[in-house]
Amino acid sequence: MPFRLSIRVLSRALHILAAGVLLGGHIFNQTEAVLEPWLWTTVVTGIIIVLTDLHSSLAILFEVRGIAILFKIILLLFIPLFWEERIILLVCVLLIGAISSHLPKRYRHKSFVIIEHIR
């Protein structure tokens, strides 16, 4: 895919910015109108990041980084059910993202199944 790296870097930067503003907005009790564009920016950039990973290899689905993404999505889905705990859920999602994306490559790309034919 042409410009894959540029798309990933730009998407990741926007994703981190939007997620940070979204978390801060919840911490400081901002209105839905203020938070909604940041929520959608976070969602769309997250999807772009995952799609660029999947385009490279479906192996991500079985690796630590893919499991981390799945776990983050599950925690995010809990927010409407546990609205009063949304800040701690968002903090957990942010921490999982920061830790999993900064793990050494040998851990981040560690697979839980044999996937040599997927690469």
C-alpha positions as CSV (number, residue, x, y, z in Angstrom):
1,M,0.0,0.0,0.0
2,P,1.6,3.3,-1.0
3,F,2.1,5.8,1.8
4,R,1.2,3.1,4.4
5,L,3.8,4.3,6.9
6,S,2.8,8.0,6.5
7,I,-0.9,7.0,7.0
8,R,0.0,5.0,10.1
9,V,2.1,7.8,11.6
10,L,-0.5,10.5,11.0
11,S,-3.3,8.3,12.2
12,R,-1.5,7.3,15.3
13,A,-0.7,10.9,16.2
14,L,-4.3,12.0,15.6
15,H,-5.5,8.9,17.6
16,I,-3.3,9.7,20.6
17,L,-4.3,13.4,20.5
18,A,-8.0,12.6,20.2
19,A,-8.0,9.9,22.9
20,G,-6.1,12.2,25.2
21,V,-8.6,15.1,24.7
22,L,-11.5,12.6,25.1
23,L,-10.2,11.3,28.4
24,G,-9.5,14.8,29.6
25,G,-12.9,15.9,28.6
26,H,-14.5,13.2,30.6
27,I,-12.3,14.0,33.6
28,F,-13.3,17.6,33.4
29,N,-17.0,16.9,32.8
30,Q,-17.3,18.4,29.3
31,T,-20.6,18.2,27.5
32,E,-21.5,15.6,24.9
33,A,-21.3,18.2,22.2
34,V,-17.7,19.0,23.1
35,L,-16.7,15.3,23.4
36,E,-18.4,13.8,20.4
37,P,-16.0,15.0,17.7
38,W,-13.1,13.7,19.8
39,L,-14.8,10.4,20.2
40,W,-15.4,9.9,16.5
41,T,-11.8,11.0,15.7
42,T,-10.5,8.4,18.1
43,V,-12.8,5.7,16.7
44,V,-12.0,6.5,13.0
45,T,-8.2,6.8,13.5
46,G,-8.2,3.6,15.5
47,I,-10.0,1.8,12.7
48,I,-7.5,3.2,10.2
49,I,-4.6,1.9,12.3
50,V,-6.1,-1.6,12.6
51,L,-6.9,-1.7,8.9
52,T,-3.3,-0.8,8.0
53,D,-2.1,-3.5,10.3
54,L,-4.5,-6.1,8.8
55,H,-3.4,-5.0,5.3
56,S,0.1,-5.9,6.2
57,S,-0.7,-9.2,7.8
58,L,-3.7,-11.0,9.4
59,A,-1.3,-12.3,11.9
60,I,-2.1,-9.3,14.2
61,L,-5.3,-11.0,15.1
62,F,-3.3,-13.7,17.0
63,E,-0.5,-11.6,18.4
64,V,-0.3,-9.7,21.7
65,R,-0.9,-6.4,20.0
66,G,-4.2,-7.8,18.4
67,I,-5.3,-9.2,21.7
68,A,-4.6,-5.8,23.3
69,I,-6.8,-4.1,20.7
70,L,-9.6,-6.6,21.4
71,F,-9.4,-6.1,25.1
72,K,-9.5,-2.3,24.6
73,I,-12.6,-2.6,22.5
74,I,-14.3,-4.8,25.1
75,L,-13.5,-2.3,27.9
76,L,-14.8,0.5,25.7
77,L,-18.1,-1.4,25.2
78,F,-18.5,-1.5,29.0
79,I,-18.6,2.3,29.1
80,P,-22.4,2.7,28.3
81,L,-23.1,0.0,30.9
82,F,-20.9,1.4,33.6
83,W,-21.1,5.1,32.9
84,E,-20.0,6.2,36.3
85,E,-16.8,4.2,35.9
86,R,-16.0,5.6,32.4
87,I,-13.0,7.5,33.5
88,I,-11.2,4.5,35.0
89,L,-12.2,2.4,31.9
90,L,-10.8,5.0,29.6
91,V,-7.6,5.2,31.7
92,C,-7.3,1.4,31.5
93,V,-7.7,1.6,27.7
94,L,-5.1,4.3,27.4
95,L,-2.6,2.4,29.6
96,I,-3.2,-0.9,27.7
97,G,-2.6,1.0,24.4
98,A,0.5,2.8,25.6
99,I,2.0,-0.3,27.1
100,S,1.2,-2.7,24.3
101,S,2.4,-0.3,21.6
102,H,5.7,0.2,23.4
103,L,6.5,-3.4,24.2
104,P,9.7,-4.7,22.6
105,K,8.9,-6.2,19.2
106,R,9.5,-9.8,20.4
107,Y,6.6,-9.4,22.9
108,R,4.3,-7.2,20.8
109,H,4.4,-9.6,17.9
110,K,4.3,-12.7,20.1
111,S,1.7,-15.1,18.6
112,F,-0.6,-17.3,20.6
113,V,-1.0,-19.7,17.7
114,I,1.2,-21.0,14.9
115,I,0.4,-18.6,12.0
116,E,3.3,-18.9,9.6
117,H,0.9,-19.4,6.6
118,I,-1.0,-16.2,7.4
119,R,2.0,-13.8,6.9
